[in-house]
């Protein structure tokens, strides 16, 4: 026999799937003929893919069937040579067995080739190919080979491991040959099992499966299972669902399948900022509900739109098609902005999210025309207008993961604008919400609605870092009170949304700073001080303010967030101080040091004073402020004091008062409904 080429040890000599006795006969009405020429092409393809065929032999006395795997060598004519997958496992006694046939698994069908062997030996097998053979339709859904997928199976406290050897959308085959028979006896084939699939170090599937059958064959044990559910619930249900858009042209979802290792390219049927759906032929479907797709690419018009991690939520059969819906688990923040920019444009062509091509002169004109920069505010801005312009140049023309803005613009004219800044670890601060007065455009509500749509599809991403949404707005300002204050009143639950009132004034550093009276000290804030501050706030308000401002005993790692600010050319620093006397804690001061203009009222570059003792003397308060203001290079420092009643009681003249709304993002569905009601009322008008 002329058998050449290396003999690999990649696969077991024995076939993983035992051939049942019925496999010996060819079904009468479930097969088609394949001519030799086509068979040769199929065998050469198997050789090219370094794959195997299965050879079946029958014991001459006991009539039991045994299967061997072999690799076909290049085939040019009617003679086929094969090498055993594992030559060391070859048993010379096989020569006395009756050769039945060899078969090729074609995914949806099996090709059954009956022939007479020319040679059977330790090196391999050789036969003459017949003029025709049979292709037997055996599966409704294609079965795929697996690529190093490890399996953990648990049932009623029994845990065992294996390798996934066969995969389809309806069933999975698991080789558990290393499990002792004593363990397998504990498996109840009538009860479900919990399945975990791992690819390298990644868990790619967890779910409950039912057992189709358990097969014991020599040293090989095979478990055939199928998922119980056709849908999973990754997040709690929402009333305000993400808006799916059908794009023209349709994007392509391209990824490496985590189980088969094959490259998959599917057209996207519809897409939102939080998920998408694809469609495939039922007989070639490759998804299971719950399976994770890591590192998928979404391409649009031959350009990469984004890279993301997905999880399949459902697979629904519709005639001969299957539609699979997926949720976006995570993706780069800037790529998500690019996706949402495209989707917002589909819904409203005048809306732009975090566009880098904004005309800053038009933006400043808008701020003045809309009354957002009023005389008193401009008096604060004017001495530092060059610094303001530099900050806004960076914020609006350079992409970053710390800020977002939405512009409503028609024919080059800006009608509405809202911005959002991640200034605390898990809190985004809504700011600069302004609009021209126009019933035709309703731009203020439009940008609020679109900000809501963006957050609704953004906050689930791990990269979003969003647990709270916060907003400062002036008391008596009707529009933000309707939009932001209205949701707190509607929820009527301070753990869902709360409003706290601050007094706001400027401290001027020109005068000599008084010394702290004897017995008082201003020191670095300690966790115990924050515990006491939280106890005071819970009694006084009971809202979400301190959680949103990261004023809890367990402080987050600010190095990461401050590093991102520095990476984009911004400054962000926070210092905490406690004012104490012999009786204990009197006040906590949060010193935020950032770029002037990051917030137009400098609420991100100010001192926030939290007064625990309303009897704290004004002289002590002023002395503490005087020392802290030396940390700033400017002559005029914004100060906001809480509670505002302290300022009133001690004659502190406040320029204005600010409400701070904090919304727990778990209740964002209610906020979307609130915005929809406002839009509906506005349209009726």
Secondary structure, 3 states (H helix, E strand, C coil): CCCCCCCCCCCCCECCCCCCHHHHCCCCCCEEEEEHHHHHHHHHHHHHCCCCEEEEEECCCCCCEEEEEEEECCCCCCEEEEEECCHHHCCHHHHHCEEEEEEEECCCEEEEECCCEEEECCCEEEEECCCEEEEEECCCCCCEECCCEEEEEEECCEEEEEEEEEECCCCEEEECCCCCHHHHCCCCCCCCEEEEEEECCEEEEEEEEEEEEEEEECCEEEEEEEECCCECCCCCCCCCCCCCECCCCCCEEEEECCCCCCEEEEEEEEECCCEEEEEEEHHHCCCCCCCEEEEEEEEECCEEEEEEEEEEEEEEEECCEEEEEEEEEEECHHHHHHHHHHHHHHHCCCEEECCCCCCHHHHHHHHHHCCCCCHHHHHHHHCCHHHHHHHHHHHHHCCCCCEEEEEEEECCEEEEEEEEEEEECCEEEEEEEEECCCCCCCHHHHHHHHHHHHHHHHCCCHHHCCCEEEEEEECCCHHHHHHHHHHHHHHCCCCCEEEEEEEEEEEECCCCCCCCCCCCEEEECCHHHHHHHHHHHHHHCCCCHHHHCCCCCCCCCHHHHHHHHHHCCCCEEEEEEEEEECCEEEEEEEEEEECCCCCCCCCCCEEEEEECCCCCCHHHHHHHHHHHHCCCCCCEEEEEEECHHHHHHCCCCCCEEEEEEEEEHHHHHHHHHHHHHHHHHHHHC
